C-alpha cells in the first residue's frame, strides 16, 4: 500500500488511512454500537431500552494512566444522547428527564465522559453504566410531599426540660454574684 508515498519510514506515515490513524476531522467512529438497556425501577416499571441510533459515541485521547500509549490511543469515550429527539422515551419521560437533568444538558443533549480506564472497551462500558444511572435517576418520580406533623406533648416537654437543664448548667459556670 503505497498511497503516493515513495518510501515511508514508519507505518501510516504517508497515507493517514491506516488502522491506527485518527478518523478525518468531524467524523465519528462507532465500533459495534449496541442498545443501552436500563433496568426496571421507579418511573421505569418495565425497564427501558434506548436504541443505538439515539446514542452517539466519540473517542479522544485521554489524560491519565497509560504511559506512552495514552498519546497514541483514543481511549476516552464521550457518550451522548439527544433527549428531545430520543424515540425510545415517552413524552412524559422526556419532559421529566429534560427537567431533572437541565443542569447537565447542553441544549437538549446529555453527554457522559469516561477516561478512568486504560482501555477503550472498559471506558465504553463505564460510560454506558454512567448514562444508564443518570437516566434511571432522572426518570424516577419525585418523592411524595412531606406531611407536616405537630410535635407530640411529650417531645415538647422533653425539649423544654433539656433547655432548662442546659440553662442551669451554664448559669453555674458564671461568676458568683456577691451581695
N, C-alpha and C positions, 0 to 999 in steps of 0.2 A: 504494500500500500504506500504509494509514493506521494500522492496528493500534491504534485507540483513542487515538491521539495527535493533538491538534488540528493543530498545525503544527510538526513537528520542524525544528529549525535545522540539524542535522547528520544525515548518513547514519546510519541504525540507532540514532538517539538514543533513540527510544521503544520500538521493537519488541524489540530484543535477539535477533532471529532472523535477522539479515542474514547475508550471506556471510562477513563478516569478524568477526562476533561470536563469542565463545568458546562452546563447547558447554556445556549445562547441567552443573551440578556432578555429578561421578562418571561422566559419560558418556564413552565412548572414541570418538574419531573415527578411523576407519580408511579410508584412501583407496587403493583398488587394491592390497590386500594380496596378496602372492604367496608361493609356497612358497619356503623357504630351501634352497638347494642347496649341499651340502658336497662338495668334490672328493674323489676316491679318495685314500687314503693309508694309513699304518699303522693297523690297527684298523678301517679302513673300506675294505675292498678294492674294493667296487663303488660307492663313494660313498654319500651319504645325502641324502634329500630330507625335510625337516621340513615337514609340512603347514601351510598358512597358519592353519588352525583351532587349531593348537597354539601359535601366536605371538600376542602382544598388543603393540600399539603405542600409546604415549601421546605426546602432544605438549604442550609447555610453552614458556613464554617463556624464551629463553636469555640468558645474560650474554655479554659479549664483543663482538666486532665487529658492526657493523650500523647504527651511528648511531641515529637516532630510530626507524628501522624495527624495531630489536630490541625496542622497547617494545610494538609492536603485533602482531607475527607470532609464531606458535608454531613456532619453528624448531628447538627442542631436541627430540630424539627419544629415547624410552626404549623399548627392545625387550625383552620378557620372554618367558620360556618356563618352564612348569612341568615340570621334568624327570621327576618321579614320575608325572605324568599324560600324558606325551607318548606318543602311539600310534606315532610314527614310529621310536622306539628299541626295540631288542630288550631283553629282561630283563638280559642281560649288559652291554650298552652302558649301560643305565640305571644299573645298580649301579656301573659304572666311572666314569660321569660324576658321580654323586652323591658318590662317594668322592674323586675328583680335584678337584672344584670345591667341596668342603664349606666352604672359607674364603670363597667368593664368593657362596654361596647365602643367600637369606632364606627359611628353611624349606626348600622344595624348588624355589623359583623363582630362576632366574638372570636378572638384569637388566643390560642394557648401555645406557649413555647416550652420545649423540653430540651435541655442540653446537659443534664447532670451525668449521663452515662457516656462512655467512650464509643459505644456502637450506635449506629443509626437505627438499627432494628429495635434496640431497647428504648431509645428515645421516642420512637414512633409509638411503642406500646404505652409508655408513660404519658405521652401527650393525649392519647386516646382515653386513658384512665382519667386524666385530669378533666378533659372535656366532658366525659360521662358524669363525673362527680359534680361539675358545675351545673350541667343541665338538670341533673336529678335534684339538686338543691334549689335551683331556680324554679322548677316546675312544682315543687311541693306547695301545698296550700298554706296560707298564713295560719298561725295558731289562733285558736278561738279567743275572743276578747276576754280579758280578766274581769270576773265579777267582783265588785267592791264588797268587802265584808267589814263589819264593825268588830273591833276588838272585844273579847269577852270581858265580863266584870272581873273575873279572877286575874286575867292577864293585865288589866289596867291597875288592879290593886297591887300586883307584884311589881309592876313598873314603878308605881309611886313609892312603895316600900324601899325599893332599891335606890331610888333617888334620895329618899330621906336618909338612908343609911350612909350613902356616899357623902351627903352634905354634912352629917355629923362627923364622919371620919375626917373630912377636910377641915372642919372647924376645930378639931383637936390639934391640928398642925399649926394653928395660928399662934401668934404671940399672946400670952395670957394678959387679960385686962387687969390692971392694978387699980383698986378703988382709991 
